[in-house]
């Protein structure tokens, strides 16, 4: 699973035969909860996920958390 810091919250993205799955991540306890309301289109490549997450969550950007970055 890929884990991203998305403007201060942790989001996990996993590739499956059925497409991308998105998870809320509790990084300290390594717990994952599926986010069914967030759908990454099948044509988004792994290299494009940071940009896609930035486009979806850009309203959450702040001075303290100005960007999306992959942490794992």
PDB file of N, CA, C and O in Angstrom:
ATOM      1  N   UNK A   1       0.850  -1.178   0.000  1.00  0.00           N
ATOM      2  CA  UNK A   1       0.000   0.000   0.000  1.00  0.00           C
ATOM      3  C   UNK A   1       0.894   1.241   0.000  1.00  0.00           C
ATOM      4  O   UNK A   1       1.898   1.303   0.710  1.00  0.00           O
ATOM      5  N   UNK A   2       0.516   2.200  -0.792  1.00  0.00           N
ATOM      6  CA  UNK A   2       1.206   3.486  -0.817  1.00  0.00           C
ATOM      7  C   UNK A   2       0.533   4.390   0.212  1.00  0.00           C
ATOM      8  O   UNK A   2      -0.694   4.408   0.315  1.00  0.00           O
ATOM      9  N   UNK A   3       1.320   5.130   0.964  1.00  0.00           N
ATOM     10  CA  UNK A   3       0.754   6.042   1.963  1.00  0.00           C
ATOM     11  C   UNK A   3       1.211   7.456   1.638  1.00  0.00           C
ATOM     12  O   UNK A   3       2.384   7.705   1.358  1.00  0.00           O
ATOM     13  N   UNK A   4       0.253   8.371   1.682  1.00  0.00           N
ATOM     14  CA  UNK A   4       0.498   9.766   1.338  1.00  0.00           C
ATOM     15  C   UNK A   4       0.127  10.666   2.503  1.00  0.00           C
ATOM     16  O   UNK A   4      -0.835  10.401   3.225  1.00  0.00           O
ATOM     17  N   UNK A   5       0.897  11.732   2.679  1.00  0.00           N
ATOM     18  CA  UNK A   5       0.520  12.831   3.562  1.00  0.00           C
ATOM     19  C   UNK A   5      -0.242  13.799   2.674  1.00  0.00           C
ATOM     20  O   UNK A   5       0.336  14.457   1.810  1.00  0.00           O
ATOM     21  N   UNK A   6      -1.539  13.877   2.897  1.00  0.00           N
ATOM     22  CA  UNK A   6      -2.414  14.716   2.077  1.00  0.00           C
ATOM     23  C   UNK A   6      -2.838  15.904   2.922  1.00  0.00           C
ATOM     24  O   UNK A   6      -3.865  15.877   3.600  1.00  0.00           O
ATOM     25  N   UNK A   7      -2.024  16.943   2.865  1.00  0.00           N
ATOM     26  CA  UNK A   7      -2.294  18.171   3.615  1.00  0.00           C
ATOM     27  C   UNK A   7      -2.530  17.901   5.097  1.00  0.00           C
ATOM     28  O   UNK A   7      -3.426  18.477   5.713  1.00  0.00           O
ATOM     29  N   UNK A   8      -1.703  17.008   5.663  1.00  0.00           N
ATOM     30  CA  UNK A   8      -1.756  16.747   7.094  1.00  0.00           C
ATOM     31  C   UNK A   8      -2.564  15.534   7.506  1.00  0.00           C
ATOM     32  O   UNK A   8      -2.560  15.172   8.683  1.00  0.00           O
ATOM     33  N   UNK A   9      -3.251  14.899   6.587  1.00  0.00           N
ATOM     34  CA  UNK A   9      -3.952  13.655   6.914  1.00  0.00           C
ATOM     35  C   UNK A   9      -3.329  12.540   6.089  1.00  0.00           C
ATOM     36  O   UNK A   9      -2.806  12.780   5.001  1.00  0.00           O
ATOM     37  N   UNK A  10      -3.385  11.335   6.604  1.00  0.00           N
ATOM     38  CA  UNK A  10      -2.754  10.215   5.923  1.00  0.00           C
ATOM     39  C   UNK A  10      -3.787   9.410   5.144  1.00  0.00           C
ATOM     40  O   UNK A  10      -4.819   8.998   5.675  1.00  0.00           O
ATOM     41  N   UNK A  11      -3.475   9.202   3.873  1.00  0.00           N
ATOM     42  CA  UNK A  11      -4.345   8.467   2.972  1.00  0.00           C
ATOM     43  C   UNK A  11      -3.532   7.329   2.366  1.00  0.00           C
ATOM     44  O   UNK A  11      -2.410   7.531   1.902  1.00  0.00           O
ATOM     45  N   UNK A  12      -4.112   6.128   2.375  1.00  0.00           N
ATOM     46  CA  UNK A  12      -3.485   4.977   1.748  1.00  0.00           C
ATOM     47  C   UNK A  12      -4.158   4.671   0.432  1.00  0.00           C
ATOM     48  O   UNK A  12      -5.372   4.823   0.298  1.00  0.00           O
ATOM     49  N   UNK A  13      -3.373   4.239  -0.544  1.00  0.00           N
ATOM     50  CA  UNK A  13      -3.901   3.872  -1.857  1.00  0.00           C
ATOM     51  C   UNK A  13      -3.323   2.507  -2.218  1.00  0.00           C
ATOM     52  O   UNK A  13      -2.115   2.281  -2.140  1.00  0.00           O
ATOM     53  N   UNK A  14      -4.217   1.606  -2.613  1.00  0.00           N
ATOM     54  CA  UNK A  14      -3.807   0.238  -2.926  1.00  0.00           C
ATOM     55  C   UNK A  14      -4.346  -0.150  -4.298  1.00  0.00           C
ATOM     56  O   UNK A  14      -5.514   0.081  -4.611  1.00  0.00           O
ATOM     57  N   UNK A  15      -3.487  -0.734  -5.098  1.00  0.00           N
ATOM     58  CA  UNK A  15      -3.895  -1.236  -6.403  1.00  0.00           C
ATOM     59  C   UNK A  15      -4.449  -2.652  -6.230  1.00  0.00           C
ATOM     60  O   UNK A  15      -3.826  -3.500  -5.591  1.00  0.00           O
ATOM     61  N   UNK A  16      -5.624  -2.891  -6.806  1.00  0.00           N
ATOM     62  CA  UNK A  16      -6.240  -4.219  -6.769  1.00  0.00           C
ATOM     63  C   UNK A  16      -6.683  -4.573  -8.192  1.00  0.00           C
ATOM     64  O   UNK A  16      -6.713  -3.702  -9.061  1.00  0.00           O
ATOM     65  N   UNK A  17      -7.022  -5.826  -8.435  1.00  0.00           N
ATOM     66  CA  UNK A  17      -7.531  -6.201  -9.768  1.00  0.00           C
ATOM     67  C   UNK A  17      -8.802  -5.427 -10.147  1.00  0.00           C
ATOM     68  O   UNK A  17      -9.117  -5.294 -11.330  1.00  0.00           O
ATOM     69  N   UNK A  18      -9.526  -4.919  -9.147  1.00  0.00           N
ATOM     70  CA  UNK A  18     -10.755  -4.159  -9.408  1.00  0.00           C
ATOM     71  C   UNK A  18     -10.511  -2.662  -9.493  1.00  0.00           C
ATOM     72  O   UNK A  18     -11.465  -1.900  -9.651  1.00  0.00           O
ATOM     73  N   UNK A  19      -9.266  -2.217  -9.393  1.00  0.00           N
ATOM     74  CA  UNK A  19      -8.955  -0.784  -9.453  1.00  0.00           C
ATOM     75  C   UNK A  19      -8.323  -0.309  -8.156  1.00  0.00           C
ATOM     76  O   UNK A  19      -7.973  -1.108  -7.288  1.00  0.00           O
ATOM     77  N   UNK A  20      -8.184   0.998  -8.039  1.00  0.00           N
ATOM     78  CA  UNK A  20      -7.581   1.604  -6.853  1.00  0.00           C
ATOM     79  C   UNK A  20      -8.553   1.552  -5.683  1.00  0.00           C
ATOM     80  O   UNK A  20      -9.753   1.765  -5.858  1.00  0.00           O
ATOM     81  N   UNK A  21      -8.035   1.269  -4.484  1.00  0.00           N
ATOM     82  CA  UNK A  21      -8.807   1.389  -3.247  1.00  0.00           C
ATOM     83  C   UNK A  21      -8.136   2.460  -2.395  1.00  0.00           C
ATOM     84  O   UNK A  21      -6.910   2.565  -2.366  1.00  0.00           O
ATOM     85  N   UNK A  22      -8.945   3.248  -1.706  1.00  0.00           N
ATOM     86  CA  UNK A  22      -8.452   4.370  -0.909  1.00  0.00           C
ATOM     87  C   UNK A  22      -8.818   4.128   0.552  1.00  0.00           C
ATOM     88  O   UNK A  22      -9.916   3.666   0.861  1.00  0.00           O
ATOM     89  N   UNK A  23      -7.872   4.450   1.457  1.00  0.00           N
ATOM     90  CA  UNK A  23      -8.037   4.201   2.883  1.00  0.00           C
ATOM     91  C   UNK A  23      -7.636   5.414   3.705  1.00  0.00           C
ATOM     92  O   UNK A  23      -6.720   6.151   3.340  1.00  0.00           O
ATOM     93  N   UNK A  24      -8.329   5.613   4.817  1.00  0.00           N
ATOM     94  CA  UNK A  24      -7.870   6.530   5.862  1.00  0.00           C
ATOM     95  C   UNK A  24      -6.846   5.739   6.655  1.00  0.00           C
ATOM     96  O   UNK A  24      -7.064   4.563   6.944  1.00  0.00           O
ATOM     97  N   UNK A  25      -5.722   6.371   7.016  1.00  0.00           N
ATOM     98  CA  UNK A  25      -4.636   5.667   7.683  1.00  0.00           C
ATOM     99  C   UNK A  25      -4.374   6.288   9.054  1.00  0.00           C
ATOM    100  O   UNK A  25      -4.199   7.501   9.170  1.00  0.00           O
ATOM    101  N   UNK A  26      -4.348   5.453  10.084  1.00  0.00           N
ATOM    102  CA  UNK A  26      -3.850   5.855  11.405  1.00  0.00           C
ATOM    103  C   UNK A  26      -2.399   5.395  11.419  1.00  0.00           C
ATOM    104  O   UNK A  26      -2.109   4.226  11.677  1.00  0.00           O
ATOM    105  N   UNK A  27      -1.503   6.312  11.145  1.00  0.00           N
ATOM    106  CA  UNK A  27      -0.097   5.972  10.956  1.00  0.00           C
ATOM    107  C   UNK A  27       0.553   5.445  12.226  1.00  0.00           C
ATOM    108  O   UNK A  27       1.440   4.594  12.158  1.00  0.00           O
ATOM    109  N   UNK A  28       0.129   5.933  13.373  1.00  0.00           N
ATOM    110  CA  UNK A  28       0.761   5.501  14.628  1.00  0.00           C
ATOM    111  C   UNK A  28       0.390   4.064  14.992  1.00  0.00           C
ATOM    112  O   UNK A  28       1.208   3.342  15.561  1.00  0.00           O
ATOM    113  N   UNK A  29      -0.834   3.641  14.670  1.00  0.00           N
ATOM    114  CA  UNK A  29      -1.274   2.285  15.003  1.00  0.00           C
ATOM    115  C   UNK A  29      -1.316   1.355  13.790  1.00  0.00           C
ATOM    116  O   UNK A  29      -1.645   0.175  13.911  1.00  0.00           O
ATOM    117  N   UNK A  30      -0.977   1.904  12.613  1.00  0.00           N
ATOM    118  CA  UNK A  30      -0.988   1.124  11.376  1.00  0.00           C
ATOM    119  C   UNK A  30      -2.365   0.492  11.127  1.00  0.00           C
ATOM    120  O   UNK A  30      -2.472  -0.680  10.767  1.00  0.00           O
ATOM    121  N   UNK A  31      -3.411   1.297  11.328  1.00  0.00           N
ATOM    122  CA  UNK A  31      -4.779   0.861  11.069  1.00  0.00           C
ATOM    123  C   UNK A  31      -5.290   1.562   9.823  1.00  0.00           C
ATOM    124  O   UNK A  31      -4.958   2.719   9.564  1.00  0.00           O
ATOM    125  N   UNK A  32      -6.113   0.837   9.045  1.00  0.00           N
ATOM    126  CA  UNK A  32      -6.618   1.351   7.792  1.00  0.00           C
ATOM    127  C   UNK A  32      -8.130   1.194   7.742  1.00  0.00           C
ATOM    128  O   UNK A  32      -8.661   0.138   8.084  1.00  0.00           O
ATOM    129  N   UNK A  33      -8.820   2.244   7.316  1.00  0.00           N
ATOM    130  CA  UNK A  33     -10.274   2.205   7.150  1.00  0.00           C
ATOM    131  C   UNK A  33     -10.586   2.596   5.709  1.00  0.00           C
ATOM    132  O   UNK A  33     -10.145   3.643   5.235  1.00  0.00           O
ATOM    133  N   UNK A  34     -11.334   1.766   5.028  1.00  0.00           N
ATOM    134  CA  UNK A  34     -11.645   2.013   3.620  1.00  0.00           C
ATOM    135  C   UNK A  34     -12.496   3.261   3.470  1.00  0.00           C
ATOM    136  O   UNK A  34     -13.449   3.467   4.220  1.00  0.00           O
ATOM    137  N   UNK A  35     -12.145   4.095   2.491  1.00  0.00           N
ATOM    138  CA  UNK A  35     -12.919   5.284   2.134  1.00  0.00           C
ATOM    139  C   UNK A  35     -13.661   4.982   0.830  1.00  0.00           C
ATOM    140  O   UNK A  35     -13.092   5.103  -0.255  1.00  0.00           O
ATOM    141  N   UNK A  36     -14.898   4.600   0.937  1.00  0.00           N
ATOM    142  CA  UNK A  36     -15.671   4.218  -0.241  1.00  0.00           C
ATOM    143  C   UNK A  36     -16.105   5.429  -1.063  1.00  0.00           C
ATOM    144  O   UNK A  36     -16.377   5.302  -2.257  1.00  0.00           O
ATOM    145  N   UNK A  37     -16.171   6.599  -0.435  1.00  0.00           N
ATOM    146  CA  UNK A  37     -16.642   7.790  -1.142  1.00  0.00           C
ATOM    147  C   UNK A  37     -15.556   8.441  -1.998  1.00  0.00           C
ATOM    148  O   UNK A  37     -15.843   9.367  -2.757  1.00  0.00           O
ATOM    149  N   UNK A  38     -14.314   7.971  -1.885  1.00  0.00           N
ATOM    150  CA  UNK A  38     -13.216   8.496  -2.689  1.00  0.00           C
ATOM    151  C   UNK A  38     -12.866   7.446  -3.739  1.00  0.00           C
ATOM    152  O   UNK A  38     -12.487   6.323  -3.406  1.00  0.00           O
ATOM    153  N   UNK A  39     -12.998   7.823  -5.007  1.00  0.00           N
ATOM    154  CA  UNK A  39     -12.750   6.890  -6.102  1.00  0.00           C
ATOM    155  C   UNK A  39     -11.669   7.463  -7.005  1.00  0.00           C
ATOM    156  O   UNK A  39     -11.794   8.574  -7.521  1.00  0.00           O
ATOM    157  N   UNK A  40     -10.612   6.691  -7.187  1.00  0.00           N
ATOM    158  CA  UNK A  40      -9.565   7.076  -8.127  1.00  0.00           C
ATOM    159  C   UNK A  40      -9.859   6.348  -9.439  1.00  0.00           C
ATOM    160  O   UNK A  40      -9.961   5.121  -9.457  1.00  0.00           O
ATOM    161  N   UNK A  41      -9.994   7.091 -10.529  1.00  0.00           N
ATOM    162  CA  UNK A  41     -10.285   6.445 -11.813  1.00  0.00           C
ATOM    163  C   UNK A  41      -9.199   5.437 -12.208  1.00  0.00           C
ATOM    164  O   UNK A  41      -8.027   5.609 -11.874  1.00  0.00           O
ATOM    165  N   UNK A  42      -9.604   4.397 -12.915  1.00  0.00           N
ATOM    166  CA  UNK A  42      -8.679   3.339 -13.327  1.00  0.00           C
ATOM    167  C   UNK A  42      -7.566   3.844 -14.237  1.00  0.00           C
ATOM    168  O   UNK A  42      -6.488   3.250 -14.274  1.00  0.00           O
ATOM    169  N   UNK A  43      -7.805   4.930 -14.974  1.00  0.00           N
ATOM    170  CA  UNK A  43      -6.788   5.417 -15.902  1.00  0.00           C
ATOM    171  C   UNK A  43      -5.720   6.293 -15.237  1.00  0.00           C
ATOM    172  O   UNK A  43      -4.800   6.758 -15.909  1.00  0.00           O
ATOM    173  N   UNK A  44      -5.836   6.523 -13.914  1.00  0.00           N
ATOM    174  CA  UNK A  44      -4.809   7.265 -13.177  1.00  0.00           C
ATOM    175  C   UNK A  44      -3.676   6.296 -12.852  1.00  0.00           C
ATOM    176  O   UNK A  44      -3.892   5.262 -12.220  1.00  0.00           O
ATOM    177  N   UNK A  45      -2.465   6.643 -13.292  1.00  0.00           N
ATOM    178  CA  UNK A  45      -1.315   5.781 -13.033  1.00  0.00           C
ATOM    179  C   UNK A  45      -0.766   6.041 -11.632  1.00  0.00           C
ATOM    180  O   UNK A  45      -1.109   7.038 -10.995  1.00  0.00           O
ATOM    181  N   UNK A  46       0.083   5.139 -11.163  1.00  0.00           N
ATOM    182  CA  UNK A  46       0.700   5.308  -9.843  1.00  0.00           C
ATOM    183  C   UNK A  46       1.456   6.631  -9.752  1.00  0.00           C
ATOM    184  O   UNK A  46       1.438   7.287  -8.711  1.00  0.00           O
ATOM    185  N   UNK A  47       2.122   7.025 -10.839  1.00  0.00           N
ATOM    186  CA  UNK A  47       2.872   8.288 -10.849  1.00  0.00           C
ATOM    187  C   UNK A  47       1.962   9.511 -10.785  1.00  0.00           C
ATOM    188  O   UNK A  47       2.427  10.596 -10.436  1.00  0.00           O
ATOM    189  N   UNK A  48       0.697   9.369 -11.109  1.00  0.00           N
ATOM    190  CA  UNK A  48      -0.243  10.492 -11.139  1.00  0.00           C
ATOM    191  C   UNK A  48      -1.060  10.628  -9.857  1.00  0.00           C
ATOM    192  O   UNK A  48      -1.831  11.578  -9.722  1.00  0.00           O
ATOM    193  N   UNK A  49      -0.911   9.711  -8.926  1.00  0.00           N
ATOM    194  CA  UNK A  49      -1.756   9.723  -7.731  1.00  0.00           C
ATOM    195  C   UNK A  49      -1.520  10.968  -6.885  1.00  0.00           C
ATOM    196  O   UNK A  49      -2.486  11.545  -6.384  1.00  0.00           O
ATOM    197  N   UNK A  50      -0.279  11.404  -6.707  1.00  0.00           N
ATOM    198  CA  UNK A  50      -0.022  12.620  -5.913  1.00  0.00           C
ATOM    199  C   UNK A  50      -0.794  13.796  -6.496  1.00  0.00           C
ATOM    200  O   UNK A  50      -1.445  14.540  -5.762  1.00  0.00           O
ATOM    201  N   UNK A  51      -0.723  13.964  -7.795  1.00  0.00           N
ATOM    202  CA  UNK A  51      -1.434  15.083  -8.436  1.00  0.00           C
ATOM    203  C   UNK A  51      -2.942  14.932  -8.278  1.00  0.00           C
ATOM    204  O   UNK A  51      -3.642  15.910  -8.018  1.00  0.00           O
ATOM    205  N   UNK A  52      -3.448  13.698  -8.435  1.00  0.00           N
ATOM    206  CA  UNK A  52      -4.883  13.469  -8.313  1.00  0.00           C
ATOM    207  C   UNK A  52      -5.367  13.797  -6.895  1.00  0.00           C
ATOM    208  O   UNK A  52      -6.385  14.468  -6.724  1.00  0.00           O
ATOM    209  N   UNK A  53      -4.625  13.315  -5.870  1.00  0.00           N
ATOM    210  CA  UNK A  53      -4.991  13.625  -4.488  1.00  0.00           C
ATOM    211  C   UNK A  53      -4.930  15.127  -4.222  1.00  0.00           C
ATOM    212  O   UNK A  53      -5.773  15.667  -3.506  1.00  0.00           O
ATOM    213  N   UNK A  54      -3.941  15.797  -4.792  1.00  0.00           N
ATOM    214  CA  UNK A  54      -3.838  17.252  -4.650  1.00  0.00           C
ATOM    215  C   UNK A  54      -5.066  17.934  -5.255  1.00  0.00           C
ATOM    216  O   UNK A  54      -5.619  18.855  -4.654  1.00  0.00           O
ATOM    217  N   UNK A  55      -5.495  17.494  -6.429  1.00  0.00           N
ATOM    218  CA  UNK A  55      -6.675  18.075  -7.078  1.00  0.00           C
ATOM    219  C   UNK A  55      -7.936  17.873  -6.247  1.00  0.00           C
ATOM    220  O   UNK A  55      -8.761  18.781  -6.146  1.00  0.00           O
ATOM    221  N   UNK A  56      -8.095  16.694  -5.653  1.00  0.00           N
ATOM    222  CA  UNK A  56      -9.304  16.380  -4.894  1.00  0.00           C
ATOM    223  C   UNK A  56      -9.343  17.092  -3.542  1.00  0.00           C
ATOM    224  O   UNK A  56     -10.397  17.569  -3.123  1.00  0.00           O
ATOM    225  N   UNK A  57      -8.196  17.163  -2.859  1.00  0.00           N
ATOM    226  CA  UNK A  57      -8.156  17.673  -1.483  1.00  0.00           C
ATOM    227  C   UNK A  57      -7.523  19.055  -1.352  1.00  0.00           C
ATOM    228  O   UNK A  57      -7.186  19.452  -0.237  1.00  0.00           O
ATOM    229  N   UNK A  58      -7.347  19.805  -2.442  1.00  0.00           N
ATOM    230  CA  UNK A  58      -6.617  21.072  -2.359  1.00  0.00           C
ATOM    231  C   UNK A  58      -7.229  22.086  -1.395  1.00  0.00           C
ATOM    232  O   UNK A  58      -6.526  22.980  -0.926  1.00  0.00           O
ATOM    233  N   UNK A  59      -8.498  21.971  -1.096  1.00  0.00           N
ATOM    234  CA  UNK A  59      -9.122  22.902  -0.139  1.00  0.00           C
ATOM    235  C   UNK A  59      -8.556  22.723   1.272  1.00  0.00           C
ATOM    236  O   UNK A  59      -8.703  23.608   2.114  1.00  0.00           O
ATOM    237  N   UNK A  60      -7.918  21.596   1.529  1.00  0.00           N
ATOM    238  CA  UNK A  60      -7.348  21.318   2.850  1.00  0.00           C
ATOM    239  C   UNK A  60      -5.931  21.849   3.016  1.00  0.00           C
ATOM    240  O   UNK A  60      -5.353  21.739   4.097  1.00  0.00           O
ATOM    241  N   UNK A  61      -5.369  22.420   1.963  1.00  0.00           N
ATOM    242  CA  UNK A  61      -4.001  22.950   2.044  1.00  0.00           C
ATOM    243  C   UNK A  61      -3.929  24.082   3.057  1.00  0.00           C
ATOM    244  O   UNK A  61      -4.870  24.862   3.201  1.00  0.00           O
ATOM    245  N   UNK A  62      -2.798  24.163   3.759  1.00  0.00           N
ATOM    246  CA  UNK A  62      -2.574  25.232   4.736  1.00  0.00           C
ATOM    247  C   UNK A  62      -1.092  25.586   4.721  1.00  0.00           C
ATOM    248  O   UNK A  62      -0.291  24.923   4.063  1.00  0.00           O
ATOM    249  N   UNK A  63      -0.739  26.637   5.454  1.00  0.00           N
ATOM    250  CA  UNK A  63       0.676  27.008   5.553  1.00  0.00           C
ATOM    251  C   UNK A  63       1.487  25.885   6.181  1.00  0.00           C
ATOM    252  O   UNK A  63       2.634  25.656   5.796  1.00  0.00           O
ATOM    253  N   UNK A  64       0.905  25.189   7.138  1.00  0.00           N
ATOM    254  CA  UNK A  64       1.604  24.100   7.812  1.00  0.00           C
ATOM    255  C   UNK A  64       1.698  22.848   6.937  1.00  0.00           C
ATOM    256  O   UNK A  64       2.674  22.103   7.017  1.00  0.00           O
ATOM    257  N   UNK A  65       0.684  22.622   6.105  1.00  0.00           N
ATOM    258  CA  UNK A  65       0.626  21.441   5.231  1.00  0.00           C
ATOM    259  C   UNK A  65       0.284  21.894   3.805  1.00  0.00           C
ATOM    260  O   UNK A  65      -0.867  21.797   3.379  1.00  0.00           O
ATOM    261  N   UNK A  66       1.290  22.389   3.071  1.00  0.00           N
ATOM    262  CA  UNK A  66       1.017  22.987   1.762  1.00  0.00           C
ATOM    263  C   UNK A  66       0.975  22.025   0.572  1.00  0.00           C
ATOM    264  O   UNK A  66       0.661  22.437  -0.544  1.00  0.00           O
ATOM    265  N   UNK A  67       1.291  20.741   0.803  1.00  0.00           N
ATOM    266  CA  UNK A  67       1.395  19.848  -0.350  1.00  0.00           C
ATOM    267  C   UNK A  67       1.054  18.411  -0.012  1.00  0.00           C
ATOM    268  O   UNK A  67       0.960  18.027   1.154  1.00  0.00           O
ATOM    269  N   UNK A  68       0.872  17.632  -1.057  1.00  0.00           N
ATOM    270  CA  UNK A  68       0.687  16.183  -0.939  1.00  0.00           C
ATOM    271  C   UNK A  68       2.030  15.540  -1.228  1.00  0.00           C
ATOM    272  O   UNK A  68       2.706  15.904  -2.190  1.00  0.00           O
ATOM    273  N   UNK A  69       2.418  14.578  -0.392  1.00  0.00           N
ATOM    274  CA  UNK A  69       3.662  13.872  -0.651  1.00  0.00           C
ATOM    275  C   UNK A  69       3.525  12.413  -0.239  1.00  0.00           C
ATOM    276  O   UNK A  69       2.821  12.074   0.713  1.00  0.00           O
ATOM    277  N   UNK A  70       4.212  11.571  -0.978  1.00  0.00           N
ATOM    278  CA  UNK A  70       4.209  10.147  -0.673  1.00  0.00           C
ATOM    279  C   UNK A  70       5.215   9.911   0.452  1.00  0.00           C
ATOM    280  O   UNK A  70       6.353  10.374   0.380  1.00  0.00           O
ATOM    281  N   UNK A  71       4.786   9.178   1.506  1.00  0.00           N
ATOM    282  CA  UNK A  71       5.687   8.904   2.622  1.00  0.00           C
ATOM    283  C   UNK A  71       6.084   7.431   2.687  1.00  0.00           C
ATOM    284  O   UNK A  71       7.080   7.094   3.327  1.00  0.00           O
ATOM    285  N   UNK A  72       5.346   6.570   2.054  1.00  0.00           N
ATOM    286  CA  UNK A  72       5.690   5.136   1.968  1.00  0.00           C
ATOM    287  C   UNK A  72       5.227   4.605   0.636  1.00  0.00           C
ATOM    288  O   UNK A  72       5.411   3.424   0.344  1.00  0.00           O
TER     289      UNK A  72
END
